[in-house]
């Protein structure tokens, strides 16, 4: 059995998982729960290499879903000073996340870096450190914090809430380097939260998929990527 899973808790004072429909008028309103793509981005901020890609298995909502509105002054498109908008954020958020990585078989140039044991060890260390890069909850102004957790532990606000349909939501993007194609695609789905838990379908299981634009894939090699074997040696030697 492949050792490739991590569990962590991410939390923060505010979050903004933008519903794209609300961006039309220049204002933004958050979904009630994080999107698959937002959680994937958080997990990639903990640890990522082009050799792997992360799959988000499920998320558990720990705190009550609450919102707060704030007036902001974004720059006007085309210049001319600032505009005035209202953004609706989630407040005091906390989520438990379970995820696992898989090797990106479309990256044939990185086949020599497919060592699940070393990638898994590095990923677990990065969770303990709170992530390799800054953690954002949907957008840069919403700082997040990561720490290890035993998924399912503790009491969540919605543990006995039953089923909560959440309507049609943005699931994520299909990137060409992960699909082997030449098209950026967007995925949608219709989630139902059960007792505070969202179980995500795999990207290829989503049926609502739309093309966005054609893209090209960047190539990597051993000269541009530190392989997991070398990186783990540096971690154990205290150099990272």
C-alpha positions as CSV (number, residue, x, y, z in Angstrom):
1,X,0.0,0.0,0.0
2,X,1.3,3.4,-1.0
3,X,2.2,5.7,1.9
4,X,1.0,9.0,0.5
5,X,-1.6,10.5,2.9
6,X,-1.5,13.5,5.2
7,X,-4.0,15.0,7.7
8,X,-3.9,18.5,8.9
9,X,-6.0,21.3,10.4
10,X,-6.1,24.8,8.8
11,X,-7.6,27.8,10.5
12,X,-7.7,31.6,10.4
13,X,-9.6,34.7,11.4
14,X,-11.1,35.2,7.9
15,X,-11.6,33.3,4.6
16,X,-12.8,34.2,1.2
17,X,-13.6,31.3,-1.1
18,X,-15.0,33.4,-3.9
19,X,-18.2,32.4,-5.6
20,X,-17.4,33.5,-9.2
21,X,-21.0,34.6,-9.8
22,X,-20.6,37.4,-7.3
23,X,-17.5,38.9,-9.0
24,X,-19.5,40.2,-12.0
25,X,-20.4,43.5,-10.2
26,X,-16.9,44.0,-8.8
27,X,-17.9,42.7,-5.3
28,X,-17.1,39.3,-3.8
29,X,-19.0,36.9,-1.6
30,X,-17.6,33.7,-0.2
31,X,-18.9,30.2,-0.5
32,X,-20.0,28.7,2.8
33,X,-17.3,26.1,2.6
34,X,-13.8,25.8,1.0
35,X,-13.6,24.6,-2.6
36,X,-11.6,21.6,-3.7
37,X,-9.2,24.0,-5.6
38,X,-8.7,26.2,-2.5
39,X,-7.8,23.2,-0.3
40,X,-5.5,21.8,-3.1
41,X,-3.7,25.2,-3.1
42,X,-3.3,25.1,0.7
43,X,-1.9,21.6,0.5
44,X,0.5,22.6,-2.3
45,X,1.7,25.5,0.0
46,X,2.5,22.8,2.5
47,X,4.5,20.7,0.1
48,X,4.6,20.3,-3.7
49,X,6.8,19.1,-6.5
50,X,5.9,18.8,-10.2
51,X,6.5,15.1,-9.7
52,X,3.3,14.8,-7.7
53,X,-0.2,16.2,-7.6
54,X,-2.5,16.4,-4.6
55,X,-6.0,14.8,-4.3
56,X,-8.2,16.2,-1.6
57,X,-10.3,13.4,-0.1
58,X,-12.5,15.2,2.4
59,X,-12.8,18.2,4.6
60,X,-14.5,18.5,8.0
61,X,-16.0,21.9,9.0
62,X,-15.2,22.5,12.7
63,X,-16.6,25.9,13.4
64,X,-20.0,27.4,12.8
65,X,-20.3,29.0,9.4
66,X,-20.5,32.7,10.0
67,X,-19.9,35.7,7.7
68,X,-18.9,39.3,8.0
69,X,-19.0,42.1,5.4
70,X,-16.2,44.6,4.9
71,X,-15.9,47.7,2.7
72,X,-12.8,47.6,0.5
73,X,-11.4,50.1,-2.0
74,X,-10.0,48.1,-5.0
75,X,-8.3,49.8,-7.9
76,X,-10.5,50.7,-10.8
77,X,-9.8,48.8,-14.0
78,X,-8.1,51.1,-16.5
79,X,-6.8,53.5,-13.8
80,X,-8.6,56.4,-12.3
81,X,-8.1,55.7,-8.6
82,X,-10.1,53.5,-6.3
83,X,-13.6,52.0,-6.3
84,X,-15.8,51.1,-3.3
85,X,-16.9,47.5,-2.9
86,X,-18.3,45.2,-0.2
87,X,-16.7,41.8,0.3
88,X,-18.4,39.1,2.3
89,X,-15.9,36.9,4.2
90,X,-16.2,33.8,6.4
91,X,-15.1,34.5,9.9
92,X,-13.3,32.3,12.5
93,X,-12.8,29.3,10.2
94,X,-11.3,25.9,11.1
95,X,-11.1,22.8,8.9
96,X,-9.7,19.4,9.1
97,X,-8.4,18.1,5.8
98,X,-7.5,14.6,4.6
99,X,-5.5,14.5,1.3
100,X,-3.1,12.2,-0.5
101,X,-0.6,12.6,-3.4
102,X,-0.2,10.7,-6.6
103,X,2.6,10.7,-9.1
104,X,2.1,12.8,-12.2
105,X,2.7,10.1,-14.9
106,X,2.5,12.8,-17.6
107,X,5.8,14.2,-16.2
108,X,8.0,11.5,-17.8
109,X,11.1,13.7,-17.4
110,X,10.7,13.3,-13.6
111,X,10.2,9.6,-13.5
112,X,13.4,9.3,-11.4
113,X,11.8,11.3,-8.6
114,X,8.9,8.9,-8.0
115,X,9.9,7.8,-4.5
116,X,6.7,7.8,-2.4
117,X,8.5,7.1,0.9
118,X,10.7,10.2,0.6
119,X,7.9,12.5,-0.7
120,X,5.7,11.3,2.2
121,X,8.3,11.9,4.8
122,X,9.0,15.4,3.5
123,X,5.2,16.2,3.3
124,X,4.7,15.1,6.9
125,X,7.6,17.3,8.1
126,X,6.2,20.3,6.2
127,X,2.8,19.8,8.0
128,X,4.6,19.8,11.3
129,X,6.4,23.1,10.3
130,X,3.1,24.7,9.3
131,X,3.8,24.6,5.6
132,X,6.6,25.5,3.2
133,X,5.0,28.7,1.9
134,X,2.5,31.1,3.3
135,X,-1.0,29.7,3.8
136,X,-3.9,31.7,2.4
137,X,-7.6,30.9,2.9
138,X,-8.9,31.7,-0.5
139,X,-7.1,35.0,-1.0
140,X,-4.0,36.7,0.1
141,X,-5.5,39.0,2.7
142,X,-6.8,35.9,4.6
143,X,-3.9,34.4,6.4
144,X,-4.2,30.8,7.4
145,X,-2.3,28.5,9.8
146,X,-1.6,24.8,9.5
147,X,-0.9,22.1,12.1
148,X,-1.0,18.3,12.3
149,X,-4.2,16.7,13.5
150,X,-5.8,13.3,13.7
151,X,-8.6,13.6,11.2
152,X,-12.0,13.2,12.9
153,X,-10.7,14.1,16.4
154,X,-12.4,16.8,18.5
155,X,-15.9,18.1,18.3
156,X,-17.2,19.9,15.2
157,X,-20.2,22.3,15.1
158,X,-22.0,20.3,12.5
159,X,-21.3,16.8,13.7
160,X,-25.0,16.0,14.1
161,X,-26.5,18.4,11.6
162,X,-27.4,15.8,8.9
163,X,-27.4,16.6,5.2
164,X,-26.9,20.2,4.0
165,X,-27.2,20.7,0.1
166,X,-24.9,23.5,-1.0
167,X,-26.0,24.0,-4.6
168,X,-23.8,24.2,-7.6
169,X,-20.2,25.1,-6.7
170,X,-16.8,25.5,-8.4
171,X,-14.8,22.4,-7.8
172,X,-11.5,23.2,-9.5
173,X,-9.4,23.4,-12.6
174,X,-8.1,20.7,-14.9
175,X,-4.5,21.8,-15.7
176,X,-2.8,20.4,-18.8
177,X,0.2,19.1,-17.0
178,X,-2.0,16.9,-14.9
179,X,-4.4,15.7,-17.6
180,X,-1.9,15.3,-20.4
181,X,-4.0,17.5,-22.7
182,X,-3.6,21.0,-24.0
183,X,-6.7,22.6,-22.5
184,X,-7.4,24.5,-19.2
185,X,-10.8,23.3,-18.0
186,X,-13.1,24.3,-15.1
187,X,-15.1,21.8,-13.1
188,X,-18.4,22.3,-11.2
189,X,-20.3,20.0,-8.8
190,X,-23.3,19.9,-6.5
191,X,-22.0,19.0,-3.0
192,X,-24.0,17.8,0.0
193,X,-22.4,18.3,3.4
194,X,-23.1,15.4,5.8
195,X,-22.6,16.0,9.5
196,X,-20.1,18.7,8.7
197,X,-18.1,16.6,6.2
198,X,-17.6,17.1,2.5
199,X,-16.3,14.1,0.6
200,X,-14.9,15.3,-2.7
201,X,-15.2,13.4,-6.0
202,X,-11.9,13.0,-7.8
203,X,-11.4,15.5,-10.6
204,X,-12.0,12.9,-13.4
205,X,-15.3,12.0,-11.7
206,X,-16.8,15.5,-12.1
207,X,-19.3,15.5,-15.0
208,X,-19.8,19.3,-15.2
209,X,-16.6,20.3,-17.1
210,X,-16.1,23.3,-19.5
211,X,-13.1,24.3,-21.6
212,X,-11.5,27.7,-20.7
213,X,-8.5,28.0,-23.1
214,X,-5.7,26.2,-24.7
215,X,-2.4,26.2,-22.8
216,X,1.1,24.8,-23.0
217,X,2.9,22.7,-20.4
218,X,6.2,23.8,-18.8
219,X,8.9,21.1,-18.8
220,X,11.1,20.3,-15.8
221,X,14.2,18.3,-15.3
222,X,16.8,17.4,-12.6
223,X,18.5,20.7,-13.2
224,X,15.4,22.7,-12.3
225,X,13.9,20.5,-9.6
226,X,15.5,19.1,-6.4
227,X,14.5,15.5,-6.3
228,X,13.0,14.1,-3.1
229,X,16.0,12.0,-2.3
230,X,18.4,14.9,-2.2
231,X,15.9,17.2,-0.4
232,X,15.3,14.6,2.4
233,X,19.0,14.3,2.9
234,X,19.2,18.1,3.3
235,X,16.3,18.1,5.8
236,X,17.9,15.4,7.9
237,X,21.2,17.2,7.8
238,X,19.5,20.4,9.1
239,X,20.2,22.4,5.9
240,X,16.5,23.1,5.3
